[in-house]
Amino acid sequence: MTTAQTQELDVQPTPLALLLLGREADPKSERGVECPGDLPSPSDPDLVERARAAKEKLGNKVFVLGHHYQRDEVIQFADVTGDSFKLARDAAARPEAEYIVFCGVHFMAESADILTSDDQKVVLPDLAAGCSMADMATAEQVAECWDVLTEAGIAEQVVPVSYMNSSADIKAFTGRHGGTICTSSNAERALEWAFQQGEPSTTKVLFLPDQHLGRNTAVRDMGMTLEDCVVYNPHKPNGGLTAEQLRDAKMILWRGHCSVHGRFSLDSVNDVRERIPGVNVLVHPECKHEVVAAADYVGSTEYIIKALEAAPAGSKWAIGTELNLVRRLANRFAPEGKEIVFLDKTVCFCSTMNRIDLPHLVWTLESLAEGNLVNRIEVDKETEAFAKLALERMLALP
């Protein structure tokens, strides 16, 4: 088609086309992602039977872990469910299982490999199941950040604290530099430990890779101010910060976030309160600070589940976390008269978590049953040693 013909037709790119081309951003998301529609319908019944048969054939040789955000069709085959760290520890507690099939994302499988024995083999059903948050901090970027802190004269005062949702490389960096790992459940304890590693008045924390969990824990739980926090942007020279800003800060937050939890906004909270009088708003601490500040309750996935278990019959809840979990909880507690809704009107699943579907799980189990090891996740020994050191510091927290 010629330029003249194009002008004559007055063809204009749609907003979605511009979004896919990277020329526009979704104002309701920190990453510029849309989540239109719904997940595909469950896989065909033959796959269910094939998964059962393969799992039965493997017997105790296989242990299947299912993260809370997985699809129901996958969760039904999990031996245990939980958050990433709970699942990694569950795997380590099953030394008789030769194969650990982790229905989650890449960094979770890495953590399982770090914590399990050399004889155990960790498998991820789809190697493309990554995590956008974990990908926001690479080893090269974090090494460059440490150089910036060194040039500012404060590296010796900085203790790294890395969220469990990080790569093995970042966990190893944390271990090498005297830091610890944290989960969304123990972030406050991890930060308290970090600030005790040096002079309280001068010690700083480099929090990786989720700025929101770091900020919410520091400000909401530990009484710091927003001014105590600065955001290090790895895509800007010196992180976009001056040496003075780095020296004045107590919390140096990496510019990373969860693409699902980052969608929730203050408008979401206000809207659900208008639509459902008396609703309790319960959100994950990976949400933005203004969302957490406006919520009634804040906590990890395990906290969310326990809160709903303890909730009185007839209570109403709007949950700010991944939709697979929210739907599962809504169905589970519906017989008790508990009304549970998703905080945002936009349907938004964790796209990478949902790469683990029943076809991938069936292929994995059948391959293992036939003696073919597929999609093994293996962390090199040096990285494993330092990452394990950081994890062990977390395990030793009071």
HULIN-V858090 format. One line per field, one symbol per residue. phi: phi as a letter, one per 30 degrees, with the letter a starting at -180 (. if undefined). burial: + if it has 16 or more other C-alpha atoms within 10 Angstrom, else -. A space follows every 50 residues. Layout:
BEGIN
phi=???
burial=???
END
This chain:
BEGIN
phi=.ddddddddhdbddeddddddicbbddcbdciccbdibdddeddeedddd ddddddddhddcbccbdedddedcedcddbbldddedddddddbddddcc ccdabedddeddddccdddcccbcebdddcbdddddbceddddddddddd ddibedcccdbcdedbddddddedddcicbcbcddceddddedddddade dcdbcccbccddddddddddccidcdddcbcccdccehiibdeddddddc cccddbadddddddbddedddddddbeidccbbdddddddddddddbbad eddeddddddddeidcbcccaddeddddddddcedcidcbbddcdddbcd ddddddcdedddedddddddicdbhdcbcddddeddddeddddddddd
burial=------------------+-----+---+++-++------------++-+ +-+++-++--+++++++++++++++-++-+++++++++-+++-++-++++ ++++++++++++++++---+++++++--++++++-++++--+-+++-++- -+-++-++++++++++++++++++++++++++++-++++++-+++----- --++++++++++++++++++---+---+++++++---++-----++++++ +++++++++++++++--++--++-----+++++++++++-++-++-++++ +-+++--+-------+++++++++++--++--+----+++++++---+++ +++++++++-++++++-++----+-++++---+++++++++-++----
END
